[in-house]
Amino acid sequence: MSLSSLLTPLTLPLASLLALPLLSSWSTSLNLLFISLTWTTLALSYSPLQLEFFGPLLLRSTLYLLPSLLFLSFDTLIPSLAVEFKAQGERGLPARQRGGAGKIRNVVFWSVANVLLGVALQGGIEFLVTDGLRMRSLLVVKGSRWSLNHLPNPWGVVKHLGMGIVSRNILQYYIHRDLLHSTTGGFIARLHQEWHHSVTAPYSFVAAYDHPLPYLLHRFLPLYLPAITFRFHLTTYLIMIALTSLEELFTYSGYSVLPSTIMLKGMARRVDAHMRSGGEGNFGPLGVLDWINGTTLGGRNVTDDLGDEVEKHHVEERANGMASKLKSKARKGKGRG
């Protein structure tokens, strides 16, 4: 079986699933039916090990590694334009940082290696459990042998996504603060400081740049441990991987101009402050636990981001309302004419 023969059908249900929020109700129903049929075909055609290995590999490659390469190419090939979007200005350009091109190559190499290590480790654990110990897979991949639908119900997906996001943020915060940036963290904290914090201005590849041991503790474990603890369905876990990949891509990009989504700009600002300070605060992705524990850097916290988001939507609603009124008046004027 070739790699392309497995990845090609995998891209269809995953892309459709991620596009659901953009679709109308009737097209959403058709899309869900298509996803169900496609996933059931995959579940019947391939082993859980194959799906658990190639699914994460596909998502990490297409949603993190390849876009990170695109951002890096933009930063290095068109620096005069890229500098306009960098939160740290010229200092934020990868080529202007200490180590130059050699450092960039080192960051890219270890970032790719760590991502592949995480995927391989997950596949290795699954192989040990299913083929070595002859136990059921750690993630739910298939329904019963008589089932024609191997997808979880929508409520189960939403519930597990919520549990996964909360668990990941809690684990990541306390591992980051109490192990990787603690005086009692020993050699693991030293490795994290020497590797990850050798870069002071982030670009997307830096999210996965670390010694493999702190990388697995900080990035892989908080994502994978909740999934196997609560035994997520594989599609739920893949959605988690997709969201995490996009989060790391944008929040570590170093750009001050980002897609307008809830708190994304604030998350990027906190990452930037964390890297610039050498890890003195801002230990969590969302900033909620930093706010609760008083480890927020830079004065602005997650509540300020929420307030800005609410105000922005109020302004947009008022603008849309005014536009609708103007259009209505224009139509009435034409009717009288």
C-alpha atoms as a printed R data frame, in Angstrom:
    type eleno elety resid chain resno       x      y      z
1   ATOM     1    CA   MET     A     1   0.000  0.000  0.000
2   ATOM     2    CA   SER     A     2   1.480  3.365 -1.005
3   ATOM     3    CA   LEU     A     3   1.423  6.451  1.200
4   ATOM     4    CA   SER     A     4  -0.612  8.428 -1.330
5   ATOM     5    CA   SER     A     5  -3.287  5.728 -1.544
6   ATOM     6    CA   LEU     A     6  -4.025  6.175  2.163
7   ATOM     7    CA   LEU     A     7  -3.592  9.946  2.462
8   ATOM     8    CA   THR     A     8  -5.832 10.774 -0.513
9   ATOM     9    CA   PRO     A     9  -9.077  9.397  0.979
10  ATOM    10    CA   LEU     A    10  -8.144 10.744  4.406
11  ATOM    11    CA   THR     A    11  -8.022 14.317  3.123
12  ATOM    12    CA   LEU     A    12 -11.657 14.264  1.998
13  ATOM    13    CA   PRO     A    13 -13.466 13.662  5.306
14  ATOM    14    CA   LEU     A    14 -11.017 15.776  7.286
15  ATOM    15    CA   ALA     A    15 -11.293 18.761  4.966
16  ATOM    16    CA   SER     A    16 -15.069 18.441  4.929
17  ATOM    17    CA   LEU     A    17 -15.216 18.221  8.719
18  ATOM    18    CA   LEU     A    18 -13.137 21.372  9.171
19  ATOM    19    CA   ALA     A    19 -15.345 23.223  6.668
20  ATOM    20    CA   LEU     A    20 -18.623 22.527  8.507
21  ATOM    21    CA   PRO     A    21 -18.881 25.971 10.160
22  ATOM    22    CA   LEU     A    22 -18.834 27.605  6.709
23  ATOM    23    CA   LEU     A    23 -21.762 25.644  5.324
24  ATOM    24    CA   SER     A    24 -25.515 26.180  5.372
25  ATOM    25    CA   SER     A    25 -27.824 23.731  7.174
26  ATOM    26    CA   TRP     A    26 -28.780 21.617  4.155
27  ATOM    27    CA   SER     A    27 -25.228 21.435  2.833
28  ATOM    28    CA   THR     A    28 -24.033 20.590  6.351
29  ATOM    29    CA   SER     A    29 -26.385 17.588  6.424
30  ATOM    30    CA   LEU     A    30 -25.090 16.383  3.065
31  ATOM    31    CA   ASN     A    31 -21.532 16.956  4.195
32  ATOM    32    CA   LEU     A    32 -22.074 14.951  7.381
33  ATOM    33    CA   LEU     A    33 -23.503 12.091  5.333
34  ATOM    34    CA   PHE     A    34 -20.486 12.237  3.034
35  ATOM    35    CA   ILE     A    35 -18.085 12.284  5.994
36  ATOM    36    CA   SER     A    36 -19.865  9.333  7.606
37  ATOM    37    CA   LEU     A    37 -19.723  7.229  4.444
38  ATOM    38    CA   THR     A    38 -16.098  8.136  3.729
39  ATOM    39    CA   TRP     A    39 -14.924  7.493  7.280
40  ATOM    40    CA   THR     A    40 -16.805  4.191  7.443
41  ATOM    41    CA   THR     A    41 -15.080  3.141  4.215
42  ATOM    42    CA   LEU     A    42 -11.698  4.092  5.684
43  ATOM    43    CA   ALA     A    43 -12.427  2.325  8.977
44  ATOM    44    CA   LEU     A    44 -13.329 -0.868  7.126
45  ATOM    45    CA   SER     A    45 -10.378 -0.631  4.724
46  ATOM    46    CA   TYR     A    46  -7.472  0.222  7.036
47  ATOM    47    CA   SER     A    47  -6.268 -0.829 10.458
48  ATOM    48    CA   PRO     A    48  -6.503  1.490 13.493
49  ATOM    49    CA   LEU     A    49  -2.699  1.687 13.486
50  ATOM    50    CA   GLN     A    50  -2.627  2.975  9.905
51  ATOM    51    CA   LEU     A    51  -5.320  5.572 10.575
52  ATOM    52    CA   GLU     A    52  -3.732  6.721 13.853
53  ATOM    53    CA   PHE     A    53  -0.363  7.179 12.152
54  ATOM    54    CA   PHE     A    54  -1.243  8.710  8.795
55  ATOM    55    CA   GLY     A    55  -4.096 10.941 10.032
56  ATOM    56    CA   PRO     A    56  -1.933 12.983 12.460
57  ATOM    57    CA   LEU     A    57   0.954 12.960  9.967
58  ATOM    58    CA   LEU     A    58  -1.269 14.454  7.280
59  ATOM    59    CA   LEU     A    59  -2.666 17.169  9.555
60  ATOM    60    CA   ARG     A    60   0.647 18.155 11.137
61  ATOM    61    CA   SER     A    61   2.214 18.377  7.690
62  ATOM    62    CA   THR     A    62  -0.525 20.352  5.939
63  ATOM    63    CA   LEU     A    63  -1.637 22.607  8.809
64  ATOM    64    CA   TYR     A    64   1.685 23.267 10.532
65  ATOM    65    CA   LEU     A    65   4.878 22.260  8.715
66  ATOM    66    CA   LEU     A    66   4.023 23.393  5.179
67  ATOM    67    CA   PRO     A    67   2.409 26.722  6.208
68  ATOM    68    CA   SER     A    68   5.374 27.352  8.556
69  ATOM    69    CA   LEU     A    69   7.680 26.880  5.576
70  ATOM    70    CA   LEU     A    70   5.550 29.325  3.591
71  ATOM    71    CA   PHE     A    71   5.731 31.940  6.381
72  ATOM    72    CA   LEU     A    72   9.494 31.441  6.713
73  ATOM    73    CA   SER     A    73   9.953 31.855  2.957
74  ATOM    74    CA   PHE     A    74   7.998 35.110  3.112
75  ATOM    75    CA   ASP     A    75  10.120 36.355  6.040
76  ATOM    76    CA   THR     A    76  13.435 35.512  4.377
77  ATOM    77    CA   LEU     A    77  12.723 36.212  0.693
78  ATOM    78    CA   ILE     A    78  10.741 39.451  1.090
79  ATOM    79    CA   PRO     A    79  12.046 40.891  4.389
80  ATOM    80    CA   SER     A    80  11.225 44.493  3.430
81  ATOM    81    CA   LEU     A    81   7.535 43.553  3.270
82  ATOM    82    CA   ALA     A    82   7.530 40.972  6.073
83  ATOM    83    CA   VAL     A    83   8.960 43.474  8.569
84  ATOM    84    CA   GLU     A    84   5.753 45.511  8.297
85  ATOM    85    CA   PHE     A    85   3.799 42.583  9.783
86  ATOM    86    CA   LYS     A    86   6.264 41.572 12.514
87  ATOM    87    CA   ALA     A    87   5.350 42.455 16.092
88  ATOM    88    CA   GLN     A    88   9.048 43.017 16.905
89  ATOM    89    CA   GLY     A    89   9.791 44.789 13.641
90  ATOM    90    CA   GLU     A    90  13.157 44.077 12.041
91  ATOM    91    CA   ARG     A    91  14.282 42.261 15.176
92  ATOM    92    CA   GLY     A    92  11.521 39.716 14.546
93  ATOM    93    CA   LEU     A    93  12.854 38.633 11.144
94  ATOM    94    CA   PRO     A    94  14.448 35.162 11.403
95  ATOM    95    CA   ALA     A    95  17.524 36.164  9.386
96  ATOM    96    CA   ARG     A    96  18.220 39.131 11.701
97  ATOM    97    CA   GLN     A    97  18.414 36.974 14.816
98  ATOM    98    CA   ARG     A    98  21.534 35.551 16.400
99  ATOM    99    CA   GLY     A    99  22.940 32.654 14.398
100 ATOM   100    CA   GLY     A   100  21.562 33.787 11.045
101 ATOM   101    CA   ALA     A   101  20.912 31.195  8.338
102 ATOM   102    CA   GLY     A   102  22.607 28.404 10.291
103 ATOM   103    CA   LYS     A   103  20.271 28.908 13.234
104 ATOM   104    CA   ILE     A   104  17.235 28.910 10.934
105 ATOM   105    CA   ARG     A   105  18.288 25.575  9.423
106 ATOM   106    CA   ASN     A   106  18.777 24.136 12.910
107 ATOM   107    CA   VAL     A   107  15.336 25.335 14.044
108 ATOM   108    CA   VAL     A   108  13.625 23.923 10.948
109 ATOM   109    CA   PHE     A   109  15.427 20.572 11.201
110 ATOM   110    CA   TRP     A   110  14.562 19.994 14.850
111 ATOM   111    CA   SER     A   111  11.012 21.261 14.444
112 ATOM   112    CA   VAL     A   112  10.338 18.766 11.666
113 ATOM   113    CA   ALA     A   113  12.144 16.029 13.616
114 ATOM   114    CA   ASN     A   114  10.067 16.694 16.742
115 ATOM   115    CA   VAL     A   115   6.777 16.675 14.843
116 ATOM   116    CA   LEU     A   116   7.700 13.366 13.205
117 ATOM   117    CA   LEU     A   117   8.858 12.034 16.585
118 ATOM   118    CA   GLY     A   118   5.459 12.808 18.115
119 ATOM   119    CA   VAL     A   119   3.625 11.075 15.276
120 ATOM   120    CA   ALA     A   120   5.983  8.077 15.405
121 ATOM   121    CA   LEU     A   121   5.674  7.802 19.191
122 ATOM   122    CA   GLN     A   122   1.893  7.738 18.977
123 ATOM   123    CA   GLY     A   123   2.067  5.088 16.267
124 ATOM   124    CA   GLY     A   124   4.567  3.091 18.322
125 ATOM   125    CA   ILE     A   125   2.350  3.175 21.410
126 ATOM   126    CA   GLU     A   126  -0.636  2.045 19.350
127 ATOM   127    CA   PHE     A   127   1.414 -0.779 17.792
128 ATOM   128    CA   LEU     A   128   2.581 -1.943 21.227
129 ATOM   129    CA   VAL     A   129  -0.955 -1.926 22.635
130 ATOM   130    CA   THR     A   130  -2.806 -3.517 19.710
131 ATOM   131    CA   ASP     A   131  -0.214 -5.825 18.130
132 ATOM   132    CA   GLY     A   132   2.109 -6.468 21.071
133 ATOM   133    CA   LEU     A   133  -0.303 -6.676 24.009
134 ATOM   134    CA   ARG     A   134  -3.339 -7.652 21.900
135 ATOM   135    CA   MET     A   135  -5.495 -5.017 23.592
136 ATOM   136    CA   ARG     A   136  -8.062 -2.674 22.080
137 ATOM   137    CA   SER     A   137  -6.799  0.563 20.521
138 ATOM   138    CA   LEU     A   138  -6.315  3.493 22.892
139 ATOM   139    CA   LEU     A   139  -8.520  5.688 20.699
140 ATOM   140    CA   VAL     A   140 -11.905  4.687 19.315
141 ATOM   141    CA   VAL     A   141 -11.545  4.160 15.575
142 ATOM   142    CA   LYS     A   142 -14.401  1.833 14.632
143 ATOM   143    CA   GLY     A   143 -17.910  1.147 15.885
144 ATOM   144    CA   SER     A   144 -19.249 -2.363 16.332
145 ATOM   145    CA   ARG     A   145 -18.582 -4.833 13.564
146 ATOM   146    CA   TRP     A   146 -22.252 -4.641 12.536
147 ATOM   147    CA   SER     A   147 -22.368 -0.827 12.519
148 ATOM   148    CA   LEU     A   148 -22.679  1.091  9.248
149 ATOM   149    CA   ASN     A   149 -21.569  4.342 10.898
150 ATOM   150    CA   HIS     A   150 -18.131  4.536 12.503
151 ATOM   151    CA   LEU     A   151 -18.338  8.221 13.450
152 ATOM   152    CA   PRO     A   152 -19.117  9.454 16.984
153 ATOM   153    CA   ASN     A   153 -22.325 11.350 17.653
154 ATOM   154    CA   PRO     A   154 -22.019 15.172 17.437
155 ATOM   155    CA   TRP     A   155 -22.600 15.676 21.167
156 ATOM   156    CA   GLY     A   156 -19.788 13.240 21.950
157 ATOM   157    CA   VAL     A   157 -17.448 15.191 19.684
158 ATOM   158    CA   VAL     A   158 -18.344 18.533 21.313
159 ATOM   159    CA   LYS     A   159 -18.036 17.098 24.839
160 ATOM   160    CA   HIS     A   160 -14.670 15.483 24.203
161 ATOM   161    CA   LEU     A   161 -13.353 18.552 22.386
162 ATOM   162    CA   GLY     A   162 -14.196 20.661 25.423
163 ATOM   163    CA   MET     A   163 -12.569 18.151 27.768
164 ATOM   164    CA   GLY     A   164  -9.512 17.919 25.527
165 ATOM   165    CA   ILE     A   165  -9.016 21.675 25.206
166 ATOM   166    CA   VAL     A   166  -9.390 22.286 28.954
167 ATOM   167    CA   SER     A   167  -7.134 19.342 29.887
168 ATOM   168    CA   ARG     A   168  -4.475 20.340 27.377
169 ATOM   169    CA   ASN     A   169  -4.341 23.917 28.632
170 ATOM   170    CA   ILE     A   170  -4.113 22.834 32.281
171 ATOM   171    CA   LEU     A   171  -1.376 20.274 31.613
172 ATOM   172    CA   GLN     A   172   0.575 22.569 29.329
173 ATOM   173    CA   TYR     A   173   0.490 25.461 31.793
174 ATOM   174    CA   TYR     A   174   1.716 23.521 34.824
175 ATOM   175    CA   ILE     A   175   4.314 21.481 32.903
176 ATOM   176    CA   HIS     A   176   5.599 24.692 31.341
177 ATOM   177    CA   ARG     A   177   5.681 26.686 34.578
178 ATOM   178    CA   ASP     A   178   6.591 24.085 37.208
179 ATOM   179    CA   LEU     A   179   8.947 21.885 35.199
180 ATOM   180    CA   LEU     A   180  10.382 23.719 32.200
181 ATOM   181    CA   HIS     A   181  10.764 27.086 33.956
182 ATOM   182    CA   SER     A   182  11.347 25.979 37.525
183 ATOM   183    CA   THR     A   183  14.567 26.035 39.531
184 ATOM   184    CA   THR     A   184  13.715 22.453 40.498
185 ATOM   185    CA   GLY     A   185  13.259 21.407 36.864
186 ATOM   186    CA   GLY     A   186  16.853 20.184 36.666
187 ATOM   187    CA   PHE     A   187  18.350 19.198 33.340
188 ATOM   188    CA   ILE     A   188  14.952 19.249 31.567
189 ATOM   189    CA   ALA     A   189  14.493 22.939 32.405
190 ATOM   190    CA   ARG     A   190  18.077 23.612 31.331
191 ATOM   191    CA   LEU     A   191  17.526 21.863 27.989
192 ATOM   192    CA   HIS     A   192  14.351 23.868 27.364
193 ATOM   193    CA   GLN     A   193  16.142 27.132 28.151
194 ATOM   194    CA   GLU     A   194  19.172 26.317 26.009
195 ATOM   195    CA   TRP     A   195  17.138 25.127 23.019
196 ATOM   196    CA   HIS     A   196  13.717 26.758 22.847
197 ATOM   197    CA   HIS     A   197  14.695 30.055 24.460
198 ATOM   198    CA   SER     A   198  17.783 30.499 22.324
199 ATOM   199    CA   VAL     A   199  15.236 32.207 20.028
200 ATOM   200    CA   THR     A   200  13.827 35.480 21.375
201 ATOM   201    CA   ALA     A   201  11.566 36.492 18.481
202 ATOM   202    CA   PRO     A   202   9.195 33.682 17.422
203 ATOM   203    CA   TYR     A   203   8.440 32.407 13.951
204 ATOM   204    CA   SER     A   204   6.145 29.443 13.343
205 ATOM   205    CA   PHE     A   205   8.793 26.701 13.322
206 ATOM   206    CA   VAL     A   206   9.877 27.799 16.821
207 ATOM   207    CA   ALA     A   207   6.688 26.314 18.325
208 ATOM   208    CA   ALA     A   208   8.130 22.816 17.796
209 ATOM   209    CA   TYR     A   209  11.782 23.771 18.248
210 ATOM   210    CA   ASP     A   210  13.102 22.256 21.460
211 ATOM   211    CA   HIS     A   211  15.146 19.353 22.730
212 ATOM   212    CA   PRO     A   212  13.004 16.242 22.049
213 ATOM   213    CA   LEU     A   213  12.432 15.500 25.756
214 ATOM   214    CA   PRO     A   214  10.936 18.902 26.723
215 ATOM   215    CA   TYR     A   215   9.079 18.934 23.398
216 ATOM   216    CA   LEU     A   216   7.315 15.667 24.185
217 ATOM   217    CA   LEU     A   217   6.471 16.837 27.707
218 ATOM   218    CA   HIS     A   218   5.269 20.290 26.656
219 ATOM   219    CA   ARG     A   219   3.636 19.689 23.261
220 ATOM   220    CA   PHE     A   220   2.873 15.998 22.751
221 ATOM   221    CA   LEU     A   221   1.825 14.807 26.213
222 ATOM   222    CA   PRO     A   222  -0.826 17.500 26.986
223 ATOM   223    CA   LEU     A   223  -2.526 16.709 23.675
224 ATOM   224    CA   TYR     A   224  -2.257 12.917 23.673
225 ATOM   225    CA   LEU     A   225  -2.770 12.075 27.357
226 ATOM   226    CA   PRO     A   226  -6.358 13.448 27.624
227 ATOM   227    CA   ALA     A   227  -7.252 11.711 24.351
228 ATOM   228    CA   ILE     A   228  -6.301  8.257 25.615
229 ATOM   229    CA   THR     A   229  -7.491  8.917 29.189
230 ATOM   230    CA   PHE     A   230 -11.033  9.766 28.061
231 ATOM   231    CA   ARG     A   231 -10.697  7.474 25.007
232 ATOM   232    CA   PHE     A   232 -11.622  9.988 22.331
233 ATOM   233    CA   HIS     A   233 -12.821  8.902 18.939
234 ATOM   234    CA   LEU     A   234 -10.007  9.267 16.426
235 ATOM   235    CA   THR     A   235 -11.897 11.940 14.468
236 ATOM   236    CA   THR     A   236 -12.201 14.036 17.656
237 ATOM   237    CA   TYR     A   237  -8.482 13.635 18.273
238 ATOM   238    CA   LEU     A   238  -7.754 14.651 14.680
239 ATOM   239    CA   ILE     A   239  -9.826 17.813 15.146
240 ATOM   240    CA   MET     A   240  -7.771 18.542 18.276
241 ATOM   241    CA   ILE     A   241  -4.569 18.083 16.282
242 ATOM   242    CA   ALA     A   242  -5.878 20.382 13.544
243 ATOM   243    CA   LEU     A   243  -6.814 23.128 16.026
244 ATOM   244    CA   THR     A   244  -3.498 22.797 17.874
245 ATOM   245    CA   SER     A   245  -1.524 22.917 14.620
246 ATOM   246    CA   LEU     A   246  -3.257 26.113 13.516
247 ATOM   247    CA   GLU     A   247  -2.837 27.638 16.982
248 ATOM   248    CA   GLU     A   248   0.919 26.977 16.965
249 ATOM   249    CA   LEU     A   249   1.234 28.180 13.378
250 ATOM   250    CA   PHE     A   250  -0.345 31.581 14.037
251 ATOM   251    CA   THR     A   251   0.553 32.321 17.659
252 ATOM   252    CA   TYR     A   252   4.250 31.651 17.028
253 ATOM   253    CA   SER     A   253   4.287 33.412 13.643
254 ATOM   254    CA   GLY     A   254   5.551 36.661 15.151
255 ATOM   255    CA   TYR     A   255   3.007 38.595 13.079
256 ATOM   256    CA   SER     A   256   0.920 41.396 14.530
257 ATOM   257    CA   VAL     A   257  -1.668 40.996 11.745
258 ATOM   258    CA   LEU     A   258  -3.558 37.716 12.135
259 ATOM   259    CA   PRO     A   259  -6.915 36.196 11.143
260 ATOM   260    CA   SER     A   260  -9.705 37.803 13.156
261 ATOM   261    CA   THR     A   261 -10.672 34.990 15.507
262 ATOM   262    CA   ILE     A   262 -11.470 35.063 19.210
263 ATOM   263    CA   MET     A   263  -8.350 35.871 21.266
264 ATOM   264    CA   LEU     A   264  -5.883 34.683 18.576
265 ATOM   265    CA   LYS     A   265  -4.079 38.029 18.500
266 ATOM   266    CA   GLY     A   266  -3.894 38.073 22.284
267 ATOM   267    CA   MET     A   267  -2.455 34.551 22.309
268 ATOM   268    CA   ALA     A   268   0.194 35.600 19.779
269 ATOM   269    CA   ARG     A   269   1.034 38.670 21.860
270 ATOM   270    CA   ARG     A   270   1.479 36.508 24.973
271 ATOM   271    CA   VAL     A   271   3.760 34.082 23.117
272 ATOM   272    CA   ASP     A   272   5.820 37.023 21.861
273 ATOM   273    CA   ALA     A   273   6.180 38.406 25.407
274 ATOM   274    CA   HIS     A   274   7.088 34.947 26.747
275 ATOM   275    CA   MET     A   275   9.847 34.489 24.170
276 ATOM   276    CA   ARG     A   276  11.151 38.032 24.536
277 ATOM   277    CA   SER     A   277  11.391 37.716 28.335
278 ATOM   278    CA   GLY     A   278  13.141 34.355 28.220
279 ATOM   279    CA   GLY     A   279  10.200 32.596 29.879
280 ATOM   280    CA   GLU     A   280   9.357 34.804 32.863
281 ATOM   281    CA   GLY     A   281   5.579 34.385 32.427
282 ATOM   282    CA   ASN     A   282   2.723 33.690 29.983
283 ATOM   283    CA   PHE     A   283   3.030 29.926 30.368
284 ATOM   284    CA   GLY     A   284  -0.398 28.927 28.992
285 ATOM   285    CA   PRO     A   285  -1.752 29.181 25.429
286 ATOM   286    CA   LEU     A   286  -5.068 30.834 26.320
287 ATOM   287    CA   GLY     A   287  -3.817 32.963 29.192
288 ATOM   288    CA   VAL     A   288  -6.619 31.997 31.594
289 ATOM   289    CA   LEU     A   289  -4.350 30.216 34.092
290 ATOM   290    CA   ASP     A   290  -1.766 32.995 33.779
291 ATOM   291    CA   TRP     A   291  -4.492 35.456 34.775
292 ATOM   292    CA   ILE     A   292  -5.617 33.277 37.705
293 ATOM   293    CA   ASN     A   293  -2.069 32.642 38.961
294 ATOM   294    CA   GLY     A   294  -0.688 36.121 38.317
295 ATOM   295    CA   THR     A   295   1.907 35.085 35.721
296 ATOM   296    CA   THR     A   296   0.676 37.336 32.914
297 ATOM   297    CA   LEU     A   297   3.325 39.532 31.271
298 ATOM   298    CA   GLY     A   298   2.810 42.905 29.642
299 ATOM   299    CA   GLY     A   299  -0.144 44.232 31.635
300 ATOM   300    CA   ARG     A   300  -2.905 42.979 29.305
301 ATOM   301    CA   ASN     A   301  -4.554 39.658 30.140
302 ATOM   302    CA   VAL     A   302  -7.191 37.333 28.727
303 ATOM   303    CA   THR     A   303 -10.071 39.436 30.099
304 ATOM   304    CA   ASP     A   304  -8.816 42.422 28.087
305 ATOM   305    CA   ASP     A   305  -8.762 40.261 24.951
306 ATOM   306    CA   LEU     A   306 -12.339 39.131 25.570
307 ATOM   307    CA   GLY     A   307 -13.423 42.740 26.097
308 ATOM   308    CA   ASP     A   308 -11.762 43.810 22.853
309 ATOM   309    CA   GLU     A   309 -13.444 40.944 21.001
310 ATOM   310    CA   VAL     A   310 -16.886 41.853 22.362
311 ATOM   311    CA   GLU     A   311 -16.382 45.524 21.513
312 ATOM   312    CA   LYS     A   312 -15.212 44.646 18.001
313 ATOM   313    CA   HIS     A   313 -18.325 42.573 17.358
314 ATOM   314    CA   HIS     A   314 -20.541 45.357 18.712
315 ATOM   315    CA   VAL     A   315 -18.903 47.806 16.312
316 ATOM   316    CA   GLU     A   316 -19.345 45.379 13.415
317 ATOM   317    CA   GLU     A   317 -23.010 44.839 14.304
318 ATOM   318    CA   ARG     A   318 -23.622 48.596 14.449
319 ATOM   319    CA   ALA     A   319 -21.838 49.070 11.128
320 ATOM   320    CA   ASN     A   320 -23.865 46.286  9.507
321 ATOM   321    CA   GLY     A   321 -27.061 47.783 10.913
322 ATOM   322    CA   MET     A   322 -26.243 51.209  9.500
323 ATOM   323    CA   ALA     A   323 -25.384 49.681  6.125
324 ATOM   324    CA   SER     A   324 -28.727 47.854  6.046
325 ATOM   325    CA   LYS     A   325 -30.602 51.074  6.840
326 ATOM   326    CA   LEU     A   326 -28.778 52.971  4.096
327 ATOM   327    CA   LYS     A   327 -29.557 50.232  1.568
328 ATOM   328    CA   SER     A   328 -33.209 50.273  2.620
329 ATOM   329    CA   LYS     A   329 -33.415 54.051  2.204
330 ATOM   330    CA   ALA     A   330 -31.726 53.809 -1.184
331 ATOM   331    CA   ARG     A   331 -34.284 51.236 -2.372
332 ATOM   332    CA   LYS     A   332 -37.162 53.425 -1.151
333 ATOM   333    CA   GLY     A   333 -35.687 56.412 -2.953
334 ATOM   334    CA   LYS     A   334 -35.469 54.468 -6.202
335 ATOM   335    CA   GLY     A   335 -39.054 53.281 -5.754
336 ATOM   336    CA   ARG     A   336 -40.314 56.853 -5.423
337 ATOM   337    CA   GLY     A   337 -38.319 57.922 -8.424
